[in-house]
Every structure is written in C-alpha cells, then in structure tokens.
Amino acid sequence: MSENQANSTQNTKQYFFCASAADFKKIPGSPIAYWANRQLLQRFESLNNLTSVASPKKGLVTSDNNRFLRKWYEVSFIKVGLNYDSRETANESKRKWFPINAGGAYRKWFGNAELLVNWENDGNEIIGYAADLYGSASRQIQNTIHYFKPCITWSNITTAEFAARIAPSGFIFGAAGTACIPNKIESLYSVLAFLNSKTVNRILKLLNPTLNFVVADVASLPFDEVSASLSSVFINTGKNIFFAKEDWDSYETSWDFTSLPLLQVVSAQSSVSTEEKNSKLQLLTAHYPLATKLSESYAKLRAHWQEMTLEMQRLEEENNRIFIEAYGLQDELTPKVPLSEITLTCNPHYRYSNSKNAKELEALLLADTMKEFISYAVGCMFGRYSLCSPGLILANQGDGLEDYYRIVSSNQLSVISNQEEEEFVTDGCQLTADSFPPDADNVIPILDGDWFPDDITERFRKFLRVTFGEAHYEENLKFIEAALGKDIRKYFLKDFYNDHLRRYKKRPIYWLFSSPKGSFNALIYMHRYRPDTASVVLNGYLREFRIKLLSRKSHLEAVSISASASAGEKTKALKEIESLRKMIEELESYERDVLYPLATEQIAIDLDDGVKVNYQKFGPALKKIPGLDAKEE
C-alpha cells in the first residue's frame, strides 16, 4: 500500500462508525443514532424513562388565539387570576383570565410568563368553541385535570437548545408550552435540573435531531433518579430558580414587578431573602431622593447582575458535571456553559448578539437600563406605578386619580403601624401628598419644546430630581443622555414609543395620538381611558398647541418687519415662520379630518378585547403599529 493510500485509509476511519442494528432498538423509536456510545445505550436499558417520575402532557389548543389569548398587561388586572391551585378554586374566583404556558424565547429555570387565556367559568367559552368546531372539545383541550398544578414547561419549537422552566401553581399549559407533571411534588427540582442539563440536550438530539421537542421524545428520556435527587442538585436548582425569578420580576413586563432595581433601597445581594427583597415596608419607607448618584446605583446593580450571572453559570456547570458522569458522556461532553446560555435578561451575552464585543455589550445594557428607568418614570406619570407604593397601582379599566390615592393609602396603611405611620407621613412619602403625583387628565404631550407644563420631558426631569436629587441632577441627566446617545427630549420624540412597542411586543399600554408628520404627539394610558379622552386631547392640547403656534408665528412676523431687528434675526424669523405655517396646516387638517370626528364619537373600549381590537378603533388618530391589523401574527 502506498503512503497516499495509507493516509487516505486513516482519514476515512475518522469518519467511519460501526454500530449494531440491535443497539438502535435500545433507543425509543429506534433512530439511526450511530454515534451513541455504549455507556449511553446501556442507560436506555438500565434506567426507567422520565414518565416513571413525571409525565409530559399536551395541553390546550385555543383554535383562535386572537379571541382567547391576551398579554397580561392588556386586560384589567382585577380580572386576572393568579396562583390558583386547582380548576375548582380558579372557577370560584370568578376571574376571567389565567396564566398559560405557551412557549416563548429560549429561557431556563423561570420566566416567559406573559400570556393569559380566557378560562372564565371553568373554560366554558373556549370549550364550547372547540366542541362546535370539532364535535368534541377533547381533541383540542386535553389533560384538564392537571391544569393549575405546579409543573415544568418548555417551548416545543426553538432555534436554540432545549430549555425547561418551572411553572408554579396557577398555570394552564398550552400547545406550544407543553407541561411535565411530577408524580410527586418533591421531584420537581430533580426533573428540572435533569432537563436543563447538557446531557438531555445530547440525548434529545439522538432521539429527534429536529428543532421540535415533542412530548414523546421528552417522555422517553432515560432518567437517573439517584443522580437527579442528590442534595447538591436540589440546592443548585433552587438557587437557579431564585435567580431566574428575581431577574424576570425586575422588569415591568412581569406581573410580579414591584419596583425598578435602580430605585430599590434593599440590598441586591444574593444572601437577601425573597421576603426581604419584596418587603412592602422596606419599599414604602424608601426616602427620595436616594443618597447616591445614578451612575453609582447602576454600577452597584451591574456588579450584582454580573455576580448573579457567574453564580448561575457555576451552578449549571456543577449540575452538568453530575449528569455527564452519570450517563458516561465524559469523553463527549464538557460541563462548561457559555455565558450566552445563561438565560438572565440582565446578562448581556444572552440578551444581545454574541458576536458583539464586551464594550458593545456593556453599552447596550446600560442604554436599555436607562430606557427601563425612563419607562418606569412614564408609568409613574400615569399612575400605573407610584414611588410611594410597590407594584401595580392603576391597572384596571377606567381607573382614575381617586383610585390612585385610595390604593396608595391602603397599601401604606396595611404595612405601617399607627406609630410608624405618623413618622412616615412627616418624613417620607405622604399619604395625602405625593412627591411625584400622576398626571391629572391622563394626557401627556410629547412636543418639540416646552409648550405645556406637563410635557413628558419636563415631567421626566422632575422625576429624576425627585428620585436622585437636585444636587446631582445635571450629572445624572448627562449620564442618561450619554447612555442613550441623544438628549432626553429627542429620545422622547424619536425613540420612546418604538421602544415601548418593543417592550410590550406590539401590545402597547400607552397609546400615542399623533398628527401625520408628528408635529403633535400626546400619550395616554389605556387603562385610564374614558370615552371623553379624545375630547381632552383635542380641546386641552391640540387646539391649545395650535393657538400657541399662531401666537408664536405672529410674534415672528412682527420681528421680520421690525426696524430694530437685524438682518440675521429677520432671516431666522422668516425661516421659522414657514416651519410654523406647515405645522399649523398639519394640525388643522389632523383636527378637521381625524381628531374632531373621533372626539364626537365618544368611543368606548373594552380591555377584554385586547389592544389589537381597541387600538384600531382610533384609526389614523393614533400612531400606526406595523402589522397590528394582520389577521394572525
């Protein structure tokens, strides 16, 4: 044999596998998994499959998502049923909307809890709809006896690795978010740890090399109960769930969001318990302004996020090591988990493209954190949140200022004794007076200039002064604007609403009345909407703005012909006059053709119908949301 032939033979051996057809039969479904090593094949023979401790189940198919599913923040929160542990208790609650596991982005341990399903009267409407369509509801609505029980869920279809999450009591499970129900509640953590291991990802690729993780594949996983039940695995999993939930609840798109981490007085160290972090008393006794600069608060928060990310990485790798050894995959897998797979929103390696360098990732995270600060400020402007009380305040249809002060006062009184209350009222956020009260008429203008006292830019500047103080105000504002890459007014004019649409996934809770070219913009909060809101926008803002523009135009016309004005001043005045003329024409047309007819209609909305239906009732009066009018999204 020549040297070239020998080298060719050697190279061929590198890609040549020898496997017995009998070995394939050891694997459920008998896939042609020629690369599976003998130790792993033996595990299929010697171990029971996952169904011995937990059963993967298919759930509910709505047959009409637009009709039966909502983002939780679309509807009145009083109609949302959380934490019910059975169909019976859920039905007794008389609530309409209940959490449903419906898949979502690649995320481990906890999260993707955003969707609700109409399960009013024990699912009467959705069951009846399925029965009418198919003759029997059981074809689409399955395993109802397991609804609301604690379970493990995952996204059936993903472009990333398999990722499982815990769903505590209170969830229904859907078609895209299949559930795994433990036979014993004690098995919940051990099964979750196993499913989030690199070992499982390896086995699932053997069972089904597609990106669709079906019930049968997960059910047939060989489960090493001894390894999964180790105390270290249990502890690691508990910590990872804690970190993932803390991360999820740090953003206002979680229904358990209480306050912005940048503003929380409670230490964000991992040693602090959940109860301490969520203590209403500690949040209520937070004094503003905070005794720190915004940059310093962010630095401390960023350090905590980094510590949490690295600790989760260490815990996942420790679990991986245990399962890799248990399944004899030491020669094929490493326990290492890249930072891009540590699924915390505060981890920029996961949140953004992994192709970006460290400096770019940090800049993105800082910018988004400042945008979240701004978004929370706007929430306080509308009374959705309050600096005086944690969590949601105004979140039901038709809520108003009287509801705001009633809820805030009630929250304070519920956690403060009479003696503490007296001290609190005089030294902190008062019960009757608010350091940052919500907007009175639910209309906040977004304009290029200080035309109204409740202009959004001016309101934000006040919010920054209230929360971080006057002493460092200029420095703090520059810090925010540097992170955004533009001044704050320009951000509100150009970027805020687009960021809001992304944050709320094209189901905005704040709606933007906007003239065709954007010369006039006014923001409202849909939960505080009333049939006369369009009239308030028209009479209190659009017409007032037009009158102010006309006054400004008259002043400039006088300047343009004034003998005392310089040539440069006259040229500048003439240029602005032309700009104002175009703006006034735009506003007149917007009023005549759009806003005035709309105001006379006194349109009513029903939050149960969701943003998609309600937003479109206002036609061109509101800023267009691309794709909102599509039949299916």
C-alpha positions, 0 to 999 in steps of 0.5 A, a space after each residue: 500500500 502506498 503512503 497516499 493510500 495509507 493516509 487516505 485509509 486513516 482519514 476515512 476511519 475518522 469518519 467511519 462508525 460501526 454500530 449494531 442494528 440491535 443497539 438502535 432498538 435500545 433507543 425509543 423509536 429506534 433512530 439511526 443514532 450511530 454515534 451513541 456510545 455504549 455507556 449511553 445505550 446501556 442507560 436506555 436499558 438500565 434506567 426507567 424513562 422520565 414518565 416513571 417520575 413525571 409525565 409530559 402532557 399536551 395541553 390546550 389548543 385555543 383554535 383562535 388565539 386572537 379571541 382567547 389569548 391576551 398579554 397580561 398587561 392588556 386586560 384589567 388586572 382585577 380580572 386576572 387570576 393568579 396562583 390558583 391551585 386547582 380548576 375548582 378554586 380558579 372557577 370560584 374566583 370568578 376571574 376571567 383570565 389565567 396564566 398559560 404556558 405557551 412557549 416563548 424565547 429560549 429561557 431556563 429555570 423561570 420566566 416567559 410568563 406573559 400570556 393569559 387565556 380566557 378560562 372564565 367559568 371553568 373554560 366554558 367559552 373556549 370549550 364550547 368553541 372547540 366542541 362546535 368546531 370539532 364535535 368534541 372539545 377533547 381533541 383540542 383541550 386535553 389533560 384538564 385535570 392537571 391544569 393549575 398544578 405546579 409543573 415544568 414547561 418548555 417551548 416545543 419549537 426553538 432555534 436554540 437548545 432545549 430549555 425547561 422552566 418551572 411553572 408554579 401553581 396557577 398555570 394552564 399549559 398550552 400547545 406550544 408550552 407543553 407541561 411535565 407533571 411530577 408524580 410527586 411534588 418533591 421531584 420537581 427540582 430533580 426533573 428540572 435540573 435533569 432537563 436543563 442539563 447538557 446531557 438531555 440536550 445530547 440525548 434529545 438530539 439522538 432521539 429527534 435531531 429536529 428543532 421540535 421537542 415533542 412530548 414523546 421524545 421528552 417522555 422517553 428520556 432515560 432518567 437517573 433518579 439517584 443522580 437527579 435527587 442528590 442534595 447538591 442538585 436540589 440546592 443548585 436548582 433552587 438557587 437557579 430558580 431564585 435567580 431566574 425569578 428575581 431577574 424576570 420580576 425586575 422588569 415591568 413586563 412581569 406581573 410580579 414587578 414591584 419596583 425598578 432595581 435602580 430605585 430599590 433601597 434593599 440590598 441586591 445581594 444574593 444572601 437577601 431573602 425573597 421576603 426581604 427583597 419584596 418587603 412592602 415596608 422596606 419599599 414604602 419607607 424608601 426616602 427620595 431622593 436616594 443618597 447616591 448618584 445614578 451612575 453609582 446605583 447602576 454600577 452597584 446593580 451591574 456588579 450584582 447582575 454580573 455576580 448573579 450571572 457567574 453564580 448561575 453559570 457555576 451552578 449549571 456547570 456543577 449540575 452538568 458535571 453530575 449528569 455527564 458522569 452519570 450517563 458516561 458522556 465524559 469523553 463527549 461532553 464538557 460541563 462548561 456553559 457559555 455565558 450566552 446560555 445563561 438565560 438572565 435578561 440582565 446578562 448581556 451575552 444572552 440578551 444581545 448578539 454574541 458576536 458583539 464585543 464586551 464594550 458593545 455589550 456593556 453599552 447596550 445594557 446600560 442604554 436599555 437600563 436607562 430606557 427601563 428607568 425612563 419607562 418606569 418614570 412614564 408609568 409613574 406619570 400615569 399612575 400605573 406605578 407610584 414611588 410611594 407604593 410597590 407594584 401595580 397601582 392603576 391597572 384596571 379599566 377606567 381607573 382614575 386619580 381617586 383610585 390612585 390615592 385610595 390604593 396608595 393609602 391602603 397599601 401604606 396603611 396595611 404595612 405601617 403601624 399607627 406609630 410608624 405611620 405618623 413618622 412616615 407621613 412627616 418624613 417620607 412619602 405622604 399619604 395625602 401628598 405625593 412627591 411625584 403625583 400622576 398626571 391629572 387628565 391622563 394626557 401627556 404631550 410629547 412636543 418639540 419644546 416646552 409648550 405645556 407644563 406637563 410635557 413628558 420631558 419636563 415631567 421626566 426631569 422632575 422625576 429624576 430630581 425627585 428620585 436622585 436629587 437636585 444636587 446631582 441632577 445635571 450629572 445624572 441627566 448627562 449620564 442618561 443622555 450619554 447612555 442613550 446617545 441623544 438628549 432626553 427630549 429627542 429620545 422622547 420624540 424619536 425613540 420612546 414609543 418604538 421602544 415601548 412597542 418593543 417592550 410590550 411586543 406590539 401590545 402597547 399600554 400607552 397609546 400615542 395620538 399623533 398628527 401625520 408628520 408628528 408635529 403633535 404627539 400626546 400619550 395616554 394610558 389605556 387603562 385610564 381611558 374614558 370615552 371623553 379622552 379624545 375630547 381632552 386631547 383635542 380641546 386641552 392640547 391640540 387646539 391649545 398647541 395650535 393657538 400657541 403656534 399662531 401666537 408664536 408665528 405672529 410674534 415672528 412676523 412682527 420681528 421680520 418687519 421690525 426696524 430694530 431687528 437685524 438682518 440675521 434675526 429677520 432671516 431666522 424669523 422668516 425661516 421659522 415662520 414657514 416651519 410654523 405655517 406647515 405645522 399649523 396646516 398639519 394640525 388643522 387638517 389632523 383636527 378637521 379630518 381625524 381628531 374632531 370626528 373621533 372626539 364626537 364619537 365618544 368611543 368606548 373600549 373594552 380591555 377584554 378585547 385586547 389592544 389589537 381590537 381597541 387600538 384600531 378603533 382610533 384609526 389614523 388618530 393614533 400612531 400606526 403599529 406595523 402589522 397590528 391589523 394582520 389577521 394572525 401574527 
